[in-house]
Amino acid sequence: MAKRRRPSIPLMILFIILLLLFLLSGTLVELVSNWAARGSFTFSYTATWNDPIVSIVYTLPQDLAEAIVPEQTEGWTVTLENNSLSLTGGTLNSEESVTVNYRLTKYITGGTRNYTATATTDRGIPIPKDKSFEMPEIFPLALASMLHQNAIWLLVLAIIVLVVIIVLFALGKKKDKEQEQKEETSTTSPQTANLNPE
């Protein structure tokens, strides 16, 4: 009986992996973003007078502003426009602080980021503060972003692997057929008797 040939299992697994990466690349970025790409800005207010702060505006580096999605903070309305992250509608008294959490939606290089936080009191007095923080290298997000940006090539590779699987399957069927024909020929050929006259 001829042994049936089948396409390579590793090739089929590779095809499935490439197809899943293509289909889920955007979801993968979001999952990594929620899991490993979070940060926060905190503004602490200390004053010797009683003027509460009623708004805070963070002026961010452009690459950071384009990559973050801020979360709402209790008691404040948080908005992001261009490179200005604004907190309005709340009140911050002396010896209090407010924190805005955010997540990155795409990879940006790590390193020191400088920004300005300008608070304004209820009497319209601005209180600017120059700040900086260290942005860590988030390699899982870098990998997920790279896959998402090159998703079309994942699809191309998946199609190439699928074509290879189909070709191998066709060649395997052809060889199986040839082997079966050989086996049929060998079993149906007449046996010639060896007659030796005495």
Biotite code that builds the C-alpha atoms (Angstrom):
import biotite.structure as struc

atoms = struc.array([
    struc.Atom([0.000, 0.000, 0.000], chain_id="A", res_id=1, res_name="MET", atom_name="CA", element="C"),
    struc.Atom([1.429, 3.385, -0.984], chain_id="A", res_id=2, res_name="ALA", atom_name="CA", element="C"),
    struc.Atom([2.128, 5.795, 1.841], chain_id="A", res_id=3, res_name="LYS", atom_name="CA", element="C"),
    struc.Atom([-0.036, 8.899, 1.598], chain_id="A", res_id=4, res_name="ARG", atom_name="CA", element="C"),
    struc.Atom([1.979, 12.121, 1.498], chain_id="A", res_id=5, res_name="ARG", atom_name="CA", element="C"),
    struc.Atom([0.617, 15.185, 3.204], chain_id="A", res_id=6, res_name="ARG", atom_name="CA", element="C"),
    struc.Atom([1.863, 18.790, 3.309], chain_id="A", res_id=7, res_name="PRO", atom_name="CA", element="C"),
    struc.Atom([4.357, 19.550, 6.061], chain_id="A", res_id=8, res_name="SER", atom_name="CA", element="C"),
    struc.Atom([2.655, 20.139, 9.423], chain_id="A", res_id=9, res_name="ILE", atom_name="CA", element="C"),
    struc.Atom([5.118, 22.937, 10.323], chain_id="A", res_id=10, res_name="PRO", atom_name="CA", element="C"),
    struc.Atom([4.143, 24.753, 7.112], chain_id="A", res_id=11, res_name="LEU", atom_name="CA", element="C"),
    struc.Atom([0.469, 24.516, 7.969], chain_id="A", res_id=12, res_name="MET", atom_name="CA", element="C"),
    struc.Atom([1.170, 25.823, 11.493], chain_id="A", res_id=13, res_name="ILE", atom_name="CA", element="C"),
    struc.Atom([3.221, 28.683, 10.016], chain_id="A", res_id=14, res_name="LEU", atom_name="CA", element="C"),
    struc.Atom([0.351, 29.567, 7.668], chain_id="A", res_id=15, res_name="PHE", atom_name="CA", element="C"),
    struc.Atom([-2.132, 29.667, 10.563], chain_id="A", res_id=16, res_name="ILE", atom_name="CA", element="C"),
    struc.Atom([0.216, 31.821, 12.695], chain_id="A", res_id=17, res_name="ILE", atom_name="CA", element="C"),
    struc.Atom([0.817, 34.320, 9.867], chain_id="A", res_id=18, res_name="LEU", atom_name="CA", element="C"),
    struc.Atom([-2.900, 34.569, 9.118], chain_id="A", res_id=19, res_name="LEU", atom_name="CA", element="C"),
    struc.Atom([-3.774, 35.114, 12.791], chain_id="A", res_id=20, res_name="LEU", atom_name="CA", element="C"),
    struc.Atom([-1.071, 37.785, 13.151], chain_id="A", res_id=21, res_name="LEU", atom_name="CA", element="C"),
    struc.Atom([-2.483, 39.561, 10.090], chain_id="A", res_id=22, res_name="PHE", atom_name="CA", element="C"),
    struc.Atom([-6.069, 39.417, 11.333], chain_id="A", res_id=23, res_name="LEU", atom_name="CA", element="C"),
    struc.Atom([-5.298, 40.296, 14.959], chain_id="A", res_id=24, res_name="LEU", atom_name="CA", element="C"),
    struc.Atom([-2.402, 42.784, 14.607], chain_id="A", res_id=25, res_name="SER", atom_name="CA", element="C"),
    struc.Atom([-4.558, 45.764, 15.635], chain_id="A", res_id=26, res_name="GLY", atom_name="CA", element="C"),
    struc.Atom([-6.039, 43.877, 18.580], chain_id="A", res_id=27, res_name="THR", atom_name="CA", element="C"),
    struc.Atom([-2.528, 42.832, 19.625], chain_id="A", res_id=28, res_name="LEU", atom_name="CA", element="C"),
    struc.Atom([-1.401, 46.489, 19.777], chain_id="A", res_id=29, res_name="VAL", atom_name="CA", element="C"),
    struc.Atom([-4.406, 47.352, 21.952], chain_id="A", res_id=30, res_name="GLU", atom_name="CA", element="C"),
    struc.Atom([-3.794, 44.425, 24.308], chain_id="A", res_id=31, res_name="LEU", atom_name="CA", element="C"),
    struc.Atom([-0.102, 45.299, 24.726], chain_id="A", res_id=32, res_name="VAL", atom_name="CA", element="C"),
    struc.Atom([-1.046, 48.966, 25.154], chain_id="A", res_id=33, res_name="SER", atom_name="CA", element="C"),
    struc.Atom([-3.417, 48.129, 28.020], chain_id="A", res_id=34, res_name="ASN", atom_name="CA", element="C"),
    struc.Atom([-0.984, 45.697, 29.584], chain_id="A", res_id=35, res_name="TRP", atom_name="CA", element="C"),
    struc.Atom([2.498, 47.217, 29.286], chain_id="A", res_id=36, res_name="ALA", atom_name="CA", element="C"),
    struc.Atom([2.275, 50.792, 28.013], chain_id="A", res_id=37, res_name="ALA", atom_name="CA", element="C"),
    struc.Atom([0.751, 52.823, 30.822], chain_id="A", res_id=38, res_name="ARG", atom_name="CA", element="C"),
    struc.Atom([1.918, 56.006, 32.533], chain_id="A", res_id=39, res_name="GLY", atom_name="CA", element="C"),
    struc.Atom([0.668, 59.029, 34.405], chain_id="A", res_id=40, res_name="SER", atom_name="CA", element="C"),
    struc.Atom([1.136, 62.763, 35.008], chain_id="A", res_id=41, res_name="PHE", atom_name="CA", element="C"),
    struc.Atom([0.790, 64.060, 38.564], chain_id="A", res_id=42, res_name="THR", atom_name="CA", element="C"),
    struc.Atom([0.463, 67.699, 39.524], chain_id="A", res_id=43, res_name="PHE", atom_name="CA", element="C"),
    struc.Atom([1.025, 68.525, 43.212], chain_id="A", res_id=44, res_name="SER", atom_name="CA", element="C"),
    struc.Atom([-0.024, 71.913, 44.530], chain_id="A", res_id=45, res_name="TYR", atom_name="CA", element="C"),
    struc.Atom([1.593, 73.607, 47.502], chain_id="A", res_id=46, res_name="THR", atom_name="CA", element="C"),
    struc.Atom([0.849, 77.252, 48.211], chain_id="A", res_id=47, res_name="ALA", atom_name="CA", element="C"),
    struc.Atom([0.872, 79.696, 51.125], chain_id="A", res_id=48, res_name="THR", atom_name="CA", element="C"),
    struc.Atom([-2.309, 81.379, 49.878], chain_id="A", res_id=49, res_name="TRP", atom_name="CA", element="C"),
    struc.Atom([-5.810, 80.020, 49.543], chain_id="A", res_id=50, res_name="ASN", atom_name="CA", element="C"),
    struc.Atom([-6.334, 80.330, 45.780], chain_id="A", res_id=51, res_name="ASP", atom_name="CA", element="C"),
    struc.Atom([-7.439, 76.927, 44.434], chain_id="A", res_id=52, res_name="PRO", atom_name="CA", element="C"),
    struc.Atom([-6.310, 75.723, 41.022], chain_id="A", res_id=53, res_name="ILE", atom_name="CA", element="C"),
    struc.Atom([-9.150, 75.374, 38.511], chain_id="A", res_id=54, res_name="VAL", atom_name="CA", element="C"),
    struc.Atom([-7.272, 74.263, 35.370], chain_id="A", res_id=55, res_name="SER", atom_name="CA", element="C"),
    struc.Atom([-4.013, 72.554, 34.432], chain_id="A", res_id=56, res_name="ILE", atom_name="CA", element="C"),
    struc.Atom([-2.513, 72.386, 30.939], chain_id="A", res_id=57, res_name="VAL", atom_name="CA", element="C"),
    struc.Atom([0.337, 70.007, 30.118], chain_id="A", res_id=58, res_name="TYR", atom_name="CA", element="C"),
    struc.Atom([2.338, 71.009, 27.034], chain_id="A", res_id=59, res_name="THR", atom_name="CA", element="C"),
    struc.Atom([3.746, 67.712, 25.816], chain_id="A", res_id=60, res_name="LEU", atom_name="CA", element="C"),
    struc.Atom([6.422, 66.703, 23.286], chain_id="A", res_id=61, res_name="PRO", atom_name="CA", element="C"),
    struc.Atom([4.738, 66.091, 19.924], chain_id="A", res_id=62, res_name="GLN", atom_name="CA", element="C"),
    struc.Atom([5.658, 62.388, 19.653], chain_id="A", res_id=63, res_name="ASP", atom_name="CA", element="C"),
    struc.Atom([4.226, 61.699, 23.112], chain_id="A", res_id=64, res_name="LEU", atom_name="CA", element="C"),
    struc.Atom([1.056, 63.713, 22.441], chain_id="A", res_id=65, res_name="ALA", atom_name="CA", element="C"),
    struc.Atom([0.421, 61.730, 19.246], chain_id="A", res_id=66, res_name="GLU", atom_name="CA", element="C"),
    struc.Atom([0.854, 58.404, 21.018], chain_id="A", res_id=67, res_name="ALA", atom_name="CA", element="C"),
    struc.Atom([-1.192, 58.734, 24.213], chain_id="A", res_id=68, res_name="ILE", atom_name="CA", element="C"),
    struc.Atom([-4.826, 58.213, 25.116], chain_id="A", res_id=69, res_name="VAL", atom_name="CA", element="C"),
    struc.Atom([-5.580, 59.935, 28.454], chain_id="A", res_id=70, res_name="PRO", atom_name="CA", element="C"),
    struc.Atom([-8.114, 58.553, 30.898], chain_id="A", res_id=71, res_name="GLU", atom_name="CA", element="C"),
    struc.Atom([-10.701, 60.655, 32.683], chain_id="A", res_id=72, res_name="GLN", atom_name="CA", element="C"),
    struc.Atom([-9.873, 61.735, 36.240], chain_id="A", res_id=73, res_name="THR", atom_name="CA", element="C"),
    struc.Atom([-12.545, 61.999, 38.915], chain_id="A", res_id=74, res_name="GLU", atom_name="CA", element="C"),
    struc.Atom([-13.672, 65.575, 39.382], chain_id="A", res_id=75, res_name="GLY", atom_name="CA", element="C"),
    struc.Atom([-11.961, 66.850, 36.219], chain_id="A", res_id=76, res_name="TRP", atom_name="CA", element="C"),
    struc.Atom([-12.624, 66.923, 32.481], chain_id="A", res_id=77, res_name="THR", atom_name="CA", element="C"),
    struc.Atom([-9.572, 65.675, 30.587], chain_id="A", res_id=78, res_name="VAL", atom_name="CA", element="C"),
    struc.Atom([-9.054, 66.641, 26.924], chain_id="A", res_id=79, res_name="THR", atom_name="CA", element="C"),
    struc.Atom([-6.150, 66.245, 24.521], chain_id="A", res_id=80, res_name="LEU", atom_name="CA", element="C"),
    struc.Atom([-5.816, 68.606, 21.577], chain_id="A", res_id=81, res_name="GLU", atom_name="CA", element="C"),
    struc.Atom([-2.644, 68.718, 19.491], chain_id="A", res_id=82, res_name="ASN", atom_name="CA", element="C"),
    struc.Atom([0.094, 68.612, 22.130], chain_id="A", res_id=83, res_name="ASN", atom_name="CA", element="C"),
    struc.Atom([-1.963, 70.167, 24.986], chain_id="A", res_id=84, res_name="SER", atom_name="CA", element="C"),
    struc.Atom([-3.417, 67.915, 27.651], chain_id="A", res_id=85, res_name="LEU", atom_name="CA", element="C"),
    struc.Atom([-5.966, 69.942, 29.637], chain_id="A", res_id=86, res_name="SER", atom_name="CA", element="C"),
    struc.Atom([-7.689, 69.357, 32.964], chain_id="A", res_id=87, res_name="LEU", atom_name="CA", element="C"),
    struc.Atom([-10.671, 71.628, 33.574], chain_id="A", res_id=88, res_name="THR", atom_name="CA", element="C"),
    struc.Atom([-13.822, 71.745, 35.654], chain_id="A", res_id=89, res_name="GLY", atom_name="CA", element="C"),
    struc.Atom([-12.191, 70.664, 38.908], chain_id="A", res_id=90, res_name="GLY", atom_name="CA", element="C"),
    struc.Atom([-10.661, 72.277, 41.969], chain_id="A", res_id=91, res_name="THR", atom_name="CA", element="C"),
    struc.Atom([-7.250, 71.607, 43.482], chain_id="A", res_id=92, res_name="LEU", atom_name="CA", element="C"),
    struc.Atom([-6.485, 73.102, 46.858], chain_id="A", res_id=93, res_name="ASN", atom_name="CA", element="C"),
    struc.Atom([-3.094, 73.534, 48.474], chain_id="A", res_id=94, res_name="SER", atom_name="CA", element="C"),
    struc.Atom([-1.430, 70.287, 49.626], chain_id="A", res_id=95, res_name="GLU", atom_name="CA", element="C"),
    struc.Atom([-3.509, 68.282, 47.135], chain_id="A", res_id=96, res_name="GLU", atom_name="CA", element="C"),
    struc.Atom([-2.530, 66.578, 43.904], chain_id="A", res_id=97, res_name="SER", atom_name="CA", element="C"),
    struc.Atom([-4.239, 65.268, 40.797], chain_id="A", res_id=98, res_name="VAL", atom_name="CA", element="C"),
    struc.Atom([-3.098, 62.417, 38.563], chain_id="A", res_id=99, res_name="THR", atom_name="CA", element="C"),
    struc.Atom([-3.959, 61.748, 34.924], chain_id="A", res_id=100, res_name="VAL", atom_name="CA", element="C"),
    struc.Atom([-3.361, 58.196, 33.721], chain_id="A", res_id=101, res_name="ASN", atom_name="CA", element="C"),
    struc.Atom([-2.717, 57.408, 30.071], chain_id="A", res_id=102, res_name="TYR", atom_name="CA", element="C"),
    struc.Atom([-1.779, 54.570, 27.781], chain_id="A", res_id=103, res_name="ARG", atom_name="CA", element="C"),
    struc.Atom([0.320, 54.558, 24.637], chain_id="A", res_id=104, res_name="LEU", atom_name="CA", element="C"),
    struc.Atom([-1.326, 53.466, 21.407], chain_id="A", res_id=105, res_name="THR", atom_name="CA", element="C"),
    struc.Atom([1.932, 53.160, 19.473], chain_id="A", res_id=106, res_name="LYS", atom_name="CA", element="C"),
    struc.Atom([5.607, 52.753, 20.163], chain_id="A", res_id=107, res_name="TYR", atom_name="CA", element="C"),
    struc.Atom([7.818, 55.772, 20.762], chain_id="A", res_id=108, res_name="ILE", atom_name="CA", element="C"),
    struc.Atom([11.496, 55.618, 21.618], chain_id="A", res_id=109, res_name="THR", atom_name="CA", element="C"),
    struc.Atom([12.482, 55.709, 25.249], chain_id="A", res_id=110, res_name="GLY", atom_name="CA", element="C"),
    struc.Atom([14.430, 58.513, 26.873], chain_id="A", res_id=111, res_name="GLY", atom_name="CA", element="C"),
    struc.Atom([13.973, 61.749, 28.789], chain_id="A", res_id=112, res_name="THR", atom_name="CA", element="C"),
    struc.Atom([10.863, 63.761, 27.962], chain_id="A", res_id=113, res_name="ARG", atom_name="CA", element="C"),
    struc.Atom([10.563, 67.407, 29.010], chain_id="A", res_id=114, res_name="ASN", atom_name="CA", element="C"),
    struc.Atom([7.174, 69.087, 29.335], chain_id="A", res_id=115, res_name="TYR", atom_name="CA", element="C"),
    struc.Atom([5.526, 72.084, 30.977], chain_id="A", res_id=116, res_name="THR", atom_name="CA", element="C"),
    struc.Atom([2.564, 71.941, 33.358], chain_id="A", res_id=117, res_name="ALA", atom_name="CA", element="C"),
    struc.Atom([0.786, 75.279, 33.706], chain_id="A", res_id=118, res_name="THR", atom_name="CA", element="C"),
    struc.Atom([-1.835, 75.528, 36.428], chain_id="A", res_id=119, res_name="ALA", atom_name="CA", element="C"),
    struc.Atom([-4.226, 78.469, 36.689], chain_id="A", res_id=120, res_name="THR", atom_name="CA", element="C"),
    struc.Atom([-5.854, 79.612, 39.919], chain_id="A", res_id=121, res_name="THR", atom_name="CA", element="C"),
    struc.Atom([-9.434, 80.797, 40.241], chain_id="A", res_id=122, res_name="ASP", atom_name="CA", element="C"),
    struc.Atom([-8.109, 84.378, 40.114], chain_id="A", res_id=123, res_name="ARG", atom_name="CA", element="C"),
    struc.Atom([-6.432, 83.695, 36.762], chain_id="A", res_id=124, res_name="GLY", atom_name="CA", element="C"),
    struc.Atom([-2.858, 83.495, 38.101], chain_id="A", res_id=125, res_name="ILE", atom_name="CA", element="C"),
    struc.Atom([-0.752, 81.049, 36.042], chain_id="A", res_id=126, res_name="PRO", atom_name="CA", element="C"),
    struc.Atom([1.662, 78.735, 37.845], chain_id="A", res_id=127, res_name="ILE", atom_name="CA", element="C"),
    struc.Atom([4.049, 77.133, 35.306], chain_id="A", res_id=128, res_name="PRO", atom_name="CA", element="C"),
    struc.Atom([6.244, 74.169, 36.199], chain_id="A", res_id=129, res_name="LYS", atom_name="CA", element="C"),
    struc.Atom([8.915, 72.656, 33.966], chain_id="A", res_id=130, res_name="ASP", atom_name="CA", element="C"),
    struc.Atom([9.043, 68.913, 34.434], chain_id="A", res_id=131, res_name="LYS", atom_name="CA", element="C"),
    struc.Atom([10.660, 65.836, 32.953], chain_id="A", res_id=132, res_name="SER", atom_name="CA", element="C"),
    struc.Atom([10.322, 62.083, 33.182], chain_id="A", res_id=133, res_name="PHE", atom_name="CA", element="C"),
    struc.Atom([12.062, 59.035, 31.798], chain_id="A", res_id=134, res_name="GLU", atom_name="CA", element="C"),
    struc.Atom([10.110, 57.202, 29.097], chain_id="A", res_id=135, res_name="MET", atom_name="CA", element="C"),
    struc.Atom([11.003, 53.491, 29.281], chain_id="A", res_id=136, res_name="PRO", atom_name="CA", element="C"),
    struc.Atom([11.632, 51.345, 26.227], chain_id="A", res_id=137, res_name="GLU", atom_name="CA", element="C"),
    struc.Atom([8.489, 49.254, 25.762], chain_id="A", res_id=138, res_name="ILE", atom_name="CA", element="C"),
    struc.Atom([9.719, 46.421, 23.535], chain_id="A", res_id=139, res_name="PHE", atom_name="CA", element="C"),
    struc.Atom([6.439, 44.415, 23.455], chain_id="A", res_id=140, res_name="PRO", atom_name="CA", element="C"),
    struc.Atom([4.668, 47.510, 22.107], chain_id="A", res_id=141, res_name="LEU", atom_name="CA", element="C"),
    struc.Atom([7.485, 48.062, 19.590], chain_id="A", res_id=142, res_name="ALA", atom_name="CA", element="C"),
    struc.Atom([7.028, 44.504, 18.289], chain_id="A", res_id=143, res_name="LEU", atom_name="CA", element="C"),
    struc.Atom([3.221, 44.743, 18.191], chain_id="A", res_id=144, res_name="ALA", atom_name="CA", element="C"),
    struc.Atom([3.382, 48.123, 16.406], chain_id="A", res_id=145, res_name="SER", atom_name="CA", element="C"),
    struc.Atom([5.854, 46.752, 13.856], chain_id="A", res_id=146, res_name="MET", atom_name="CA", element="C"),
    struc.Atom([3.544, 43.808, 13.107], chain_id="A", res_id=147, res_name="LEU", atom_name="CA", element="C"),
    struc.Atom([0.548, 46.137, 12.770], chain_id="A", res_id=148, res_name="HIS", atom_name="CA", element="C"),
    struc.Atom([2.379, 48.547, 10.452], chain_id="A", res_id=149, res_name="GLN", atom_name="CA", element="C"),
    struc.Atom([3.551, 45.646, 8.260], chain_id="A", res_id=150, res_name="ASN", atom_name="CA", element="C"),
    struc.Atom([0.355, 43.586, 8.417], chain_id="A", res_id=151, res_name="ALA", atom_name="CA", element="C"),
    struc.Atom([0.058, 43.430, 4.617], chain_id="A", res_id=152, res_name="ILE", atom_name="CA", element="C"),
    struc.Atom([3.403, 41.610, 4.429], chain_id="A", res_id=153, res_name="TRP", atom_name="CA", element="C"),
    struc.Atom([2.135, 39.042, 6.923], chain_id="A", res_id=154, res_name="LEU", atom_name="CA", element="C"),
    struc.Atom([-0.758, 38.394, 4.520], chain_id="A", res_id=155, res_name="LEU", atom_name="CA", element="C"),
    struc.Atom([1.658, 38.125, 1.564], chain_id="A", res_id=156, res_name="VAL", atom_name="CA", element="C"),
    struc.Atom([3.810, 35.616, 3.472], chain_id="A", res_id=157, res_name="LEU", atom_name="CA", element="C"),
    struc.Atom([0.713, 33.634, 4.458], chain_id="A", res_id=158, res_name="ALA", atom_name="CA", element="C"),
    struc.Atom([-0.367, 33.440, 0.791], chain_id="A", res_id=159, res_name="ILE", atom_name="CA", element="C"),
    struc.Atom([3.128, 32.279, -0.257], chain_id="A", res_id=160, res_name="ILE", atom_name="CA", element="C"),
    struc.Atom([3.100, 29.567, 2.413], chain_id="A", res_id=161, res_name="VAL", atom_name="CA", element="C"),
    struc.Atom([-0.396, 28.502, 1.293], chain_id="A", res_id=162, res_name="LEU", atom_name="CA", element="C"),
    struc.Atom([0.794, 28.211, -2.326], chain_id="A", res_id=163, res_name="VAL", atom_name="CA", element="C"),
    struc.Atom([3.750, 26.078, -1.183], chain_id="A", res_id=164, res_name="VAL", atom_name="CA", element="C"),
    struc.Atom([1.363, 23.840, 0.800], chain_id="A", res_id=165, res_name="ILE", atom_name="CA", element="C"),
    struc.Atom([-0.923, 23.402, -2.253], chain_id="A", res_id=166, res_name="ILE", atom_name="CA", element="C"),
    struc.Atom([2.051, 22.618, -4.540], chain_id="A", res_id=167, res_name="VAL", atom_name="CA", element="C"),
    struc.Atom([3.448, 20.067, -2.069], chain_id="A", res_id=168, res_name="LEU", atom_name="CA", element="C"),
    struc.Atom([-0.003, 18.496, -1.734], chain_id="A", res_id=169, res_name="PHE", atom_name="CA", element="C"),
    struc.Atom([-0.384, 18.238, -5.526], chain_id="A", res_id=170, res_name="ALA", atom_name="CA", element="C"),
    struc.Atom([3.098, 16.741, -5.929], chain_id="A", res_id=171, res_name="LEU", atom_name="CA", element="C"),
    struc.Atom([2.389, 14.310, -3.113], chain_id="A", res_id=172, res_name="GLY", atom_name="CA", element="C"),
    struc.Atom([-0.847, 13.132, -4.737], chain_id="A", res_id=173, res_name="LYS", atom_name="CA", element="C"),
    struc.Atom([0.967, 12.665, -8.052], chain_id="A", res_id=174, res_name="LYS", atom_name="CA", element="C"),
    struc.Atom([3.667, 10.554, -6.400], chain_id="A", res_id=175, res_name="LYS", atom_name="CA", element="C"),
    struc.Atom([1.023, 8.547, -4.549], chain_id="A", res_id=176, res_name="ASP", atom_name="CA", element="C"),
    struc.Atom([-0.713, 7.794, -7.846], chain_id="A", res_id=177, res_name="LYS", atom_name="CA", element="C"),
    struc.Atom([2.553, 6.751, -9.504], chain_id="A", res_id=178, res_name="GLU", atom_name="CA", element="C"),
    struc.Atom([3.370, 4.481, -6.556], chain_id="A", res_id=179, res_name="GLN", atom_name="CA", element="C"),
    struc.Atom([-0.081, 2.873, -6.696], chain_id="A", res_id=180, res_name="GLU", atom_name="CA", element="C"),
    struc.Atom([0.326, 2.233, -10.436], chain_id="A", res_id=181, res_name="GLN", atom_name="CA", element="C"),
    struc.Atom([3.696, 0.572, -9.823], chain_id="A", res_id=182, res_name="LYS", atom_name="CA", element="C"),
    struc.Atom([2.216, -1.625, -7.116], chain_id="A", res_id=183, res_name="GLU", atom_name="CA", element="C"),
    struc.Atom([-0.710, -2.642, -9.371], chain_id="A", res_id=184, res_name="GLU", atom_name="CA", element="C"),
    struc.Atom([1.691, -3.470, -12.202], chain_id="A", res_id=185, res_name="THR", atom_name="CA", element="C"),
    struc.Atom([3.865, -5.634, -9.973], chain_id="A", res_id=186, res_name="SER", atom_name="CA", element="C"),
    struc.Atom([0.900, -7.585, -8.554], chain_id="A", res_id=187, res_name="THR", atom_name="CA", element="C"),
    struc.Atom([-0.898, -8.188, -11.875], chain_id="A", res_id=188, res_name="THR", atom_name="CA", element="C"),
    struc.Atom([2.120, -9.177, -14.019], chain_id="A", res_id=189, res_name="SER", atom_name="CA", element="C"),
    struc.Atom([1.969, -12.945, -14.980], chain_id="A", res_id=190, res_name="PRO", atom_name="CA", element="C"),
    struc.Atom([4.341, -15.278, -13.214], chain_id="A", res_id=191, res_name="GLN", atom_name="CA", element="C"),
    struc.Atom([6.470, -17.164, -15.736], chain_id="A", res_id=192, res_name="THR", atom_name="CA", element="C"),
    struc.Atom([7.175, -20.739, -14.843], chain_id="A", res_id=193, res_name="ALA", atom_name="CA", element="C"),
    struc.Atom([10.727, -21.996, -15.101], chain_id="A", res_id=194, res_name="ASN", atom_name="CA", element="C"),
    struc.Atom([10.447, -25.276, -17.098], chain_id="A", res_id=195, res_name="LEU", atom_name="CA", element="C"),
    struc.Atom([13.559, -27.366, -17.165], chain_id="A", res_id=196, res_name="ASN", atom_name="CA", element="C"),
    struc.Atom([13.333, -30.473, -19.428], chain_id="A", res_id=197, res_name="PRO", atom_name="CA", element="C"),
    struc.Atom([14.541, -33.548, -17.694], chain_id="A", res_id=198, res_name="GLU", atom_name="CA", element="C"),
])
